[in-house]
Structures are given as structure tokens and as C-alpha cells.
Amino acid sequence: MRLLVAVALSLAVGCSPGASPPRPDPAVTRQADVDALVSFVEATHPEPFAYVGEAAWRGNVASLRERAGRMSADEYLVALAEVAHLGDRNGHGGVFPADQPALTMWPVRMYDFADGWHVIAARDSSLVGARVQSIGGRPVEEVAEAFRKVVPRDNPQTMRARLATYLMVPAFLRGLGVYGPLGVVDTSGVAREVTPEERPAAEYAALAGLDVPQIPPALPRPSFAPKDEWFWTARRGSALVVGYERVAAESQSGRRVQGLVEDVRAQLRAERPSVLVVDIRRNPGGDTGRALPLTILLRDVARAGRVPVRVLVGRGTYSAASLVFLALRREAPSIRFYGEATGGGSRTYGNPSSVTLPGSGIVVQVPGARAFDQGRDIAALVPDVPVRETWAAYKAGQDPVLDAALG
């Protein structure tokens, strides 16, 4: 009788209207996440195993399903990013920090100069100008190597650009086992360690100018360029400099690319410049067809031979921007390219779609199409005139890439 009463009381408590529902089993919800990601990759990507071995990838998936319930949230984030990472030429797909609504980041914008990692912007202004030497007591180069398996890339330059973002994500650092304070040497030469306050990822995105989460960050615009305009022109002595920062029909201000082309034509007629310089170092791509008005003009000017055409490129030159200027290089071989290798090339996978995983809410991008360049397979647009970007020059307000093209 006592047993029956105890059972009755147990059932009554379990069915109480005010009782909290049982917490979902993390192993089950995370396995559902992994299954959803695998299904989305298989349904979306045209060639998911072109740059990763299928057997190894599926083994990684199986291992993650088995371990998922025992992982910390940070370890799980890293493991999912590793599964979403499909190797070279897949820089449009993966787990991007600025895509994650719940992720926090250190609001510190770094850049990998030829003379080391330096802070170029930060919520804590005392960090600006500091050289970053270590994270968690490890050389920053060693920590960067740990991120190779999770940072989406088309080529090494994509990864180099994006590391500046991923290194500022405490969750990734913890999940990779490399978390710790930043070891910096400030502008007065004093070495110190600092752990920045974690802030929403959106705050970092605004600091770094990431209006699209997948953009490989580049250095800010030249001081003489408009602050918030993708299409612009400026006279530098006898040279005409053109800024082209998105492969789009119109800029964020509403200026149309055709208007930019007409402006350049008018300036070429009014006062022939000594050189026409086109700056695409901050162009992360867009719609390849939208570049035709400008690339046709540049091709025609170069073929006419009266005004030299020079193009500035870098790690922030990506996706459609790399594709259309690789094509322009073939059509007008006299055009000279200055700077560093681009973050994008040809035979890459683009047009990504996103999936929000049902259990964790983690957002993953997966490419949906392959971009061709007339069958060519070129990892990056390599400049005719390589130019190193140094912190010393940046600090002094100099632009050695532009200076080389103007010389």
C-alpha cells in the first residue's frame, strides 16, 4: 500500500502543471545539428569533396556525433566549424563569427603586416598601435596555425585576412585550447598582457567594417577617399585614382557604376592623367556581370595605349572581384597589378546559402555554385609588382602600394 502511495505521489509531482519540462539531452540535440548540417551540405554544395577527402570527412562527422554530448559549448562550436570547412576554394562556406547572433568577441581590430600583427582599431584606445606578440602565452603565429582547420579560405591569403577576425573570438580560442590574454608591446615599448572585455560580435563587425560576415578584412580606405562610398575618384597630382570596392550595379549611397564610368571618361577627356590607378584592395566581390561597364572601359583605355592602367590588389580582393580582374588581365595584358596576392581566385565555390542548426542556433554557410574562369584554375591573382605593407608605413600615413603604382 505504501508503495502505491509513493508511486502515486511521484506521478503527481511529475505531472504538476508548474513543473519545468525536462531539459533536452545535449547529445540528442547536437546529433540532430550534425545530421542537419550534413544533409544541407549534400543538398547544397555542387562538389563538397573536391578539396577534402570524403572518407576522412565522413569519419570526422561520425566522430563528432559520438562525442557531441560530452563537449563543452566552445569545443562543439570548433568541431562544427571543422566539419563545415571543406578545404581550399571554399572560402564562401563555413562558420563565420559575425554570423552568430549569440557570439561575443574582443573589440580589437588587428592586421597582419609584413612586420608583424598590429592593432589598428580598438574599443580600448590604449591598444591602438600595439604589436600583438602572443595569445595565451603562445606566439601569435602558433595560435594562428591552430585555426587552419576552421577558418574558411579560397587560398592562404583569404585565411590571412580572416585570421584577424577569428583570433578575436574567445569561444574559438577556448574550443581550440589556446585561450589566454593578448601579449602586446604598446606604442611606448612597454610589454603587457590584456584580456579585452567581450562584446557582441556585431560591435566587432562595425569596428572592422564587416557589412557582410564573409568579407575578408582589408586595411581602411586612403585618407583622401570618401568615408562611406564604394565608387569614387580622386586626383593625386597628375594621376587619376578610382576606387572600386564592390562588384555591384550601385553603391550603398545609390551611386551607379555606370555613373562612375561616365565620371572616369569625362576626366580622361578633360585632362589626360599621367596614369589611371584602380584600387580594388577592399573589393570583396558581388555579381560578376555588374563589373562589365568598368572593365570594358579599362580594357579600352589600356589597349589605346595613351594612359597606363594600374590596378591595386590585396588579400581583401575576393570572389567576383578576383574573377573579373583575372579576366581583364587576359584581355588587356598591358595592365599592371600592384600589391599582394588576392584573397580569391578562379574555380572557387560561391553563391552560399545558410542554415541555422536547430539545436545550437549556429549559422553555417554552404556554397551553392562553382565559379568558372573559362575553365582556368588559378588560386590567386598574383601582382606584377609585389609591394609589402608595413606597420611603419601605415603608422606614418603612407600607402606604399599606391605610391608604387603612381611612381
N, C-alpha and C positions, 0 to 999 in steps of 0.2 A: 504493500500500500504506500509506504514511504517512497519507494522507488517511482511509483506512478505519479505521485505529487511532485517529486523533484523534476521528472521529465516534463510534466505539465508546466511547471514554473519556468523551466528552461525555454520551452517553446514560446511561452507568453512573452518572455523578455526578448527573445529573438525576433518576434513579430511586432514588437512595440512600434506604434506609429512614429514615435520620436527618436527611435534608434538610428544611428548613422549606418548607411549602406556599407557592406564590406568593401575594403579597398581592393582595387583590381590587382591581380598578380602581375608584377613588372615583367616577369619572364614572358607571360602570355601577350601583354600589350606590345612589348618590344619585338617579339617574334612576328606579330602582326605588322609592325612597322617594316621590318626587314622584308617580309613577303610582299608588302605593298610596293616597296622600292624596287625589288627585283622585277615584279610584274610591269611596273612603269618603264623601267629601263628596256625590257624586252619589247614592249609595245611601242616605244617612242624612238629609240636610237636606231638609225639605219644599219650601223655596223659596230655594235658595242664592243666586240672583241678584236678589233683591228689592231689595237695597240696594247692590249692586255691579254694574257692567255686565259682562255675560257675556263680551263680546268682549275687553274690557280684561283681565278675569281670566284668560281662556284665553291671551291674549298674554303675561301675566306668567308663567303656568305654562310656556309654550313657551320663554321666555327663561331661566327657571330651569333647565330640563332641559339647555339648551345650555351654560350657564355653570357648572353644579354642580360639575364635576370640577376647575375652576380656582379655586374659592372656598376661603377658609380655613374652619375649622370654625365660627367665630363668624359670618362672613358668611353661611354656609349656614343657620345657626340663624335669623338675622334674615330671610333670604329665605323660608324655610319658614313663619315666623310671619306674614309678609306675605301669602302665599298662603292661609293658614288664616284670615286676618282678612276677614270677609265684611261689614264695614260696621256701621252703626248697627243697634240692636235685636238684635245677635248677640253680646251680652256673655258668653253661656254657652259660646262656642266660641273656640278659638284655642290658642296655645302658652303655657301658664301656668308660670312659673318653678318653683313649688313642686311641680309635677307631674313635674319632670325629675329622675330619680334621680342623675344624674352632675353636675348643675349646682352651681356654687358661687356664693355671694352674700356681699355685705358685711353683717355682722350689725348693721345700723343701721336703726332704725325711724323714719321721718320722717312728718311730717304737713303738709299744705298749709293753713295757717291763713290767715285774712283778712289778717294782717300778715306773711306770708311762710312759707317752709319752715323747720321746726324739727325737731330730733331729740328724740323723746320717750322713746326707749329705745335702748340700745346695749350690745354686749358690752364695749366700751371706755367705761366710765362717764364719762370726761372729756368725751365728746362730748354727753352728755345736756344739753339746753337750748341747744345751739349753733344759730345760724341758718345754714342752708346757702345760700350765695350763688352758688356755681359748681360745675361738674364739668368737669374737664379744661380749666380756664381760660375756659369759656363760661358765661354766665349760666344758672342752672338752668332758667329759663323757656325758653330757646333749646334746651337739651338735651331738655326735656320735649316740645317741638314735634316733634323728630326721632322720637319714639316713637309719634306719632299713627298711623302705618301698621301698627303691630304690637300695640298694646295693645287687647284686646277690650273692646267697650263696647256698652251699650244706648243711652247718651246721654252728653253731656260729663261728667256727674257720676260715671259709672262710671269713665271714664278718669282723672278727677281723683283718685279714690280709689286706683285701681290703680297709678298712676304711682309712688306711694311704694314699691311693691314692685319694679317694673321698673327704676327708676333705680338700684337696688342690685344689679344683675346685671352684673358685669364683661363677661361674654360678649356681652350685648346692647349694652353701651356700645362694646366693641371692634368688633362687627359693624356698628354704625351710624357708626363713625368718630368717636365723641365721648368716648372713654375718657380718663380722667385723674383726678387726685386731687380729693377734695372740698375746696372752698374754704369755710371756715366762719369765723364770728365767735363765739368761745366766750362763756360767761356773764360773763367778766371784761372783755369787749370786745376781746380780742386776736384778730386775724385770723391764720389759719394754714391750711396745706394738709395733708391727711392722706389716706393710702391705707389703708383698713382691711384687716385680714387676711381673706382669702377663707375662708369656712366652708361646710359643706354647706347646701343650700337648706332642709333640714329644720330646721336650727338657726334660720334666719331665720323660718320658718313658726311655730315655737314662740314666738319673741320677739314676733311680730306678731299672735299669736292666730289664725293661719290653720289651723283644723282641717279646712277644705276648701280646696283650692288656688284655687278660683274666687271665693272671698269677696272683695268689695270692702272693704278695711280701714276701720274707723271708730275713733274715739277710745275708750280704755278705759272701762269702767263707772264710774259715780259712786262715790265712796269709801264711801258708805253702803250700796251694793248688795252682795249676796253675791258672792264672788270667782268661783265656778265654778257658776253656776246661770243657766239661760236664762229661767226663770219665777220672778219674785219680786215681793214687795210691800214697801213701806216707808211709814211716816208721816213727812211733813215738815210740822211744825206741824199745821194743821188739814186739810192736803191728804193724799190717798192717791195714792201713786205706784206704778204697776205696770210691771214690766219684762217685756217680751215679745220674746225675742231669737231665736226660731226658730219657723217655722210647722210644728209637729210635734205628734204626739199626746202625747209625753212628752219631758222634758228629759234631758240627759246623766246627771243624777243619779237618774232614774227618776220624777221628779215629773210627773204627768199634767196636761195642760192643763185637763181638767175639774176637777182639784183646785185649780188657780189660779182658775178661775171661781168655784168654791164659796167660796174664801177671800175673793175680792173681794165677793161677795154678802153674806157674813157681816159683813164690815167696813162695808159700806154700811148694813146693818140696825143694827149695834151702835152706831155713831157716825157719823152722816151727815157726810162730808167736805165742805169748802168747794169742792173741785174734785177731779175724778178725772183724773189725768195718766197717760197710757200712753206709755212710752218704747220706740219701735221703731227707734231710730237704729242699733242693732247687729243688726238682724234681716235676714239675707241671703236669707230665704225658706225653701222646703221644699215641702210638699204643701198646696195651697190649701184643700182640704176640711177640713184639720185645724184651720183657724182659726175655723170656724163657732161653736163654743161661746163663744169670747171676743167675736167681732164681733157676734153676736146680743145678748149682754149689753150691750155698749157702745151698740149701736143703741137698745135698750130704755131704757137709762138716759138717753141723750140725748133721746129722744122724750118721756120723762116730764117732763123739764124741771126737776127738783128739784136735780140736781147737774150743773154744767157738765162736759163731757168735752173734754179737750185731748190731742192726740197730738203727740209729738216725732218728727220725721223728719230724715233726712240722707242723705249720699252712701252710707252703709252700708246703707240701707233698699233692698232689692233683690228682684228676682224675685217669688216668690209674696207676699212681704210688701207690695210695691208694689201688686200686683194686688188683694189682698183689701182693702187700706185705700182704694184708689181706689173700689172698690165700696161700702165703708162710707160714704165721703164722700157718695156719691149718695143712699144710703138714709137718712142722718141728716145733713142739711146744717148743723145747728146745731153739729156737732163742729168745733172749730177746730184747725188744724195749725200747728205752730211749728217753726222751724229753717231748714233749707236744702232745696233740691230733692233728690228721691230719686235713687238710682243706677239705679233700674229704673222701668219704666212699663208700658203695655199694648201689645198687638200685638208682643210680643217672641218670640224663639225660644229654647226651653228644652229640658229633658229631654235633656241631652247624653250622647253615648256617646264613648268614647275609642278611639283606635287608636295602637298603638306601631309606629312606622315600622321596617321590617325591617333597613335598613342602619345607620341612626344611633341607633336606640333612642329618638328624640324622641317624646314623647307629645303627641298633638293631640286636643283635644276638639271635637266637632261637634254642634250642636243637632239634635234629632230631632223636635221638635214645635213648633207655633206656639201661643202662649198668647193667648187672646182675652179681652177685657173687654166682652162684649156688642157686639162689632163696633167698639168705640171705639179710636181711635188716639191715645194720649196718651203723649208722650215721657217725662214725669216727673210725679210728684205735687209740685206747687209749693205751699209753705206759705201759709196766710193771713197769718201773721206771720213775715216773714223775720228771722232773727237771725244775726248774724255771730259766728263762733267765732274768737277771737284767741288768740295765744300768751300775751299778757299775762294774760288771764283764766285760761287753763289753768294757767299757772305759779303763779298765786295760788290755785289750787284752786277756782276759780269755774266755774259752769256757766250761762252766760248764756241758753242755750236753755231749760233747766229753770226758771231764775229768771223768765223772761218768762212762761212758762205758769203759774207759781204766783202771779204778780202780779195 
